[in-house]
Amino acid sequence: MTVITRFPPSPTGFVHIGSLRTALYNYLFTKQQKGKLIIRIEDTDQTRQVDGAVENLLKTLKWAGIEYDEGPVLKEKHIVTNDHIFTNDKGQITKPLSTDVKNNKQSDMYGHLEEKGSHGPYIQSKRLDLYKKYAQELIEKGHAYYCFCTKERLEEMRKKQESLKLAPQYDRFCLKLDKKEIENNLKKGISCVIRQKIPNGNIEFNDIIRGHVTFATQTLDDQILIKSDGFPTYHLANVVDDHLMEVTHVIRGEEWLPSTPKHIHLYQALGWNLPIFAHLPLLLNPDKSKLSKRQGDVAVEEFIEKGYLRDALINFIALLGWHPTENEEIYTLNDLIEKFSLKRVQKAGAVFNKEKLDWMNSVYIKKLSIEELAQLIVPYLQKESWYRENPNILKYIQLIRERLKILSEAPGMLKFFFLDHLKYDVTLFENAKMKVDKNMAKNSLQFANDTLKNHEFWEKDEDLKVPLLSIVEKLQIKNGQLLWPLRVALTNEAFSPGVFELLAAYGKEKSLQRISEALMTLKS
Ligand code: GLU
């Protein structure tokens, strides 16, 4: 049996980090099993459509390295070749996160897509006839029925149930209609929906992660299958497509577990084989609440913007709810494919620990060559008004690499290197702990200036150590009493790379300029 999996997002905006994990687990499992992964666009809720969401999703999958075998693909001219997924043709950064509600303009909306695979179309709004056909079959077999209830009636029913403290459920008013009444209503064109007739009893199934699951059907509502606008709901469309696309494994988030009994009933009612289910654990905040819904905290696009590296983010989310047998933390994509196992996915919610992600990102940053890192950092620098090309850029980046956790921190850490002049905060030169007052700072900088003026070797930090430490000895002061004022003179900051490294990175001319400008400030 060829394994066929699917990742069927609804294009409602940004890509949630949890969705990326679902896509990744599907990908890892499918690759390992040498199966096929299908991407399907579940756009049946027309009110939640967001312009650009599908494009955004496909670009995000591409960025993440999640390849798929069937589904929509961006036409050639919409494929961006550089790593930055939100760059338009002019190289400007764009964020396709608008919330425009679309009218039914599928053809315009998907004009930039084509499809690959033999199970298409892969966009549900292009498959409406199929859903209608199966809804009809369900009605004929007695597993679904027309419902003509008005909004007002449903509202009244809901209020009544609320006052009686009953669970809100459709009261099956329309199940009592006879054939004639139904035909008449349909003829008159009265607005209607088609509802699933949930059977009595229990619905049971096995889930690879959750084990044997039983649902009592009296807790389930007679779900709408076809809405009054003729579009199917998620439930019907999802089941019909998973069946027609020959999906063997449904791997999705735990939030869909309560929908599964309804799906099982539909499979059974239509006489179809069930796929194998695996419901992935929820993602949680460190306080165990459901992972924040705020876009900035969970949108994959934001993680990319902030400068998390692809391999780090993939490594991190792969371990959100699953871990191989050994205790390692760092895995390449190939390792993950080899080791992934649905059976080892945990039931309990997985805590999203941002400190761990930052740590992991810094591990991957350190793995890059300095040239590779520069290539990733320069686009962030280019957004800053103070940025100018600089022949020493690699040296500068080398100095922040150890402390760098995410790429977007780099401009803040590098800015002082690029400024022509620093606007010194004079109080920074003083440091009570190191016994440096203004006079001490002035004196130390004067000696540093006089010594370094005649010094010729500036290549390595070692080259600067000897002359500077000889000043310390001569003046009988502590290292810090010289190095602290020098650090401030070179950076105007309290935290920075080491002084010797800074001097070597700046070179003689710029170092002496900074020191004499600091002296001037202290003397004024
Ligand atoms: N369209 C659903 C979503 O947005 C898919 C759920 C499923 O995998 O069945 O997540």
Residues whose N, C-alpha, C, O or C-beta is under 5 A from the ligand:
A	BS01	LIG	P8 P9 S10 E42 R252
